[in-house]
């Protein structure tokens, strides 16, 4: 799309330069007049004085346009004549020749300069074209005045020789903005028909000039312009224009509610705007010797986003009840805000950007005729999901509540869980079009400021139209996008988020997502649950050991089966290898194809069980797994031992508390299987070494992902694989470098 710019004219440095340019133009025009012929000079002697004056004024006008005088440019725009097609082509050619001049973003929306977005070419166009660029006006004035001066002298000479009315008509039609109707009359004196035709041309030129003048009184800009450029203008005084403007920006939505009211304003002397306004009715109170004006006002909100009950009870009812007794005087908006509106969250706004943002967030807007300010009232109350138990992080002993899609509700749940006055919540906006809220939560005095600054820096780099889920933020701020391991932790449990905040980490909430993002993390955080601290240390340590052992089974068992049956059968006991060989007798596929076939089949069943409705999905997962496994063994496609290995591998992967980490290990399982089919146990060892190197080099917000093992922190090992008693967990993780390292005391025991 075409972007509109204003070329900056070069200003003359001294008055001498401008005088020299003026003399050069005078000599040029005078030389053109001398070349017209000697016979015509005698007939033109009577009008030479007037032509010289007009020539001088035209040259001065051209000089003012080139020097960038805004008053003369404005006068040239307002008094311009209709532009012909030939002159339009000349203007376009002049514009193309001046592409090397410096460009400045420019828009004439309501005669105001607004900031346009350079990255959005679709919105920076002005279709009507009634308000032209200043550079085009300057080039137009120069070219047209030159043509007019030449045409005036030429046509005047011809008309003096033979007074034909058609030549007078050609004179009026050929002149552009710089041509004046009286010039044709001067050249056609003494000819009745020519003068009459010139008078008709004058009337036609006046009508065309009035139609070509830009209408600067329209408050509404073009609807094809960029919305971000339109809504950056301030609020108008006229209420009707404000409502029309808001409707055009929002596309005249059906759910935009506009409630109109009238207020009585008592004033000693009404303002001129109120006297001339059509929405203000003036009356005289003879008793109090005051002027009573009925001013139009409106309440705007979007149905579904705002709570209509709050609007009716706290705004409309209070206005209607208290307006009967109140005598609104000067500054009625401030008086209504302080004395009438029964809403705690109110704010004055003065731009359409703030009005649109408030409406889309569920707030209501109160506008008064003649006021350039509006009142934003917090009436947000959209429907939201009720609080339920977590579906992805179920526990036996712990909280039964989880986050929802509303960010305000999630923050309130966090504050209810963590009643610390040092809890800080900072709000940002992401999404160029969605404008979604992002909240950064941390505990001041514990969180390392360097980690906090890094999180804020990465959040500010998010540049995307729409953020549907917190996973987009997670992928944007992570250190290594190509790594299979998640570098942030997602959770929908308030108790787990509160625990990580007290460890010195940062939590990110996104409006519209029920999952909170915890950063930075280590590889061991994905295997921990809040329930580990609800149980005694022996039980909690046993559960952790079981989880780590299950991860090893899910990662290595299919690869070990392929390596031992294909490359190293002698490493197995004789009876076991004979049983496996007898079961695989008649299977047409090698061990690699068997494992991949069963693994892919199980992944398909698991994905189908997730996407289907809950009752049907559970049935498909159970019945499908049993039936397919039994039929595959009966048909001789796979061996019975492989069905057991596949089932054990799938169940082991489900023991990982974090779903993102579980998927990562399921993907790595296929890599180990392929490596085992090529090099046997050596392939498994090589892939494992490469995986360890990758984990050691991985970071999360600059923190080593493999901590507290590499680098080694002895104080943090008591809460990794084995969870020691609570009284021994005295310090926060040292690799996070928290400001307050001490966490608990001796637990009431004697020192």
Buried (B, 14 or more C-beta within 10 A) or exposed (E): EEBBBBBBBEEBEEEEEBEEBBEEBBEEBEEBBEEBEEEBEEEBEEBEEEBBEBBBEBBBBBBBBBBBBEEBBEBBBEEBBBBBEEBEEBBEEBBEEBEEEEBEBBBBBBEEEBEBBEEBEEBBBBEEEBBBBBBBBBBBBBBBBBBBBBBBBBBBBBBBEEBBBEBBBBBBBBBBBBBBBEBBBBBBEEBEEBBEBBEEBBEBBEEEBEEBEBEBEEBBBBEEBBBBBBBBBEBBBBBBBBBBBBBBBBEEEEEBBEBEBBBBBBBEEBEEEBEEBEBBBBEEEEEEEBBBBBBBBBBBBBEEBBBBEBBEEBBBEBBEEBBEEBEBEEEBBEBBBEEBBEBEEBEEBEBBBBBBBBBEBBBBBBBBBBBBBBBBBBBBBEEEEEEEEBEBBEBEEBBEBBBBBBBEBBBEBBBEBBEBEEBBEEEBEBBBEBBBBBBBBBBEEBBBEEBBEBBEEBBEEBEBEEBEBBBBBBEBBBBBEEBBBBBBBBBBBBBBBBBBBBBBBBBBBBBBBBBBBBBBBBBBBBBBBBBBBBBEBEEBBEBBEEBBEBBEBBBBBBBBBBBBBBBBBEEBEEEEBEBBEEBBEEBEBEBBBBBBBBBEBBEEBBEBBEEBEEEEBEEBBEEBBEEBBEEBBEEEBBBBBBBEBBBBBBEBBEBBBBBBBBBBBBEBBBBBBBBBBBBBBBBBEEBBEEBEEBBBEBBBBEBBBBBBBEEEBEBBBBBBBBBEEEEBBBBBBBBBBBEBBEBEEEEEEEE
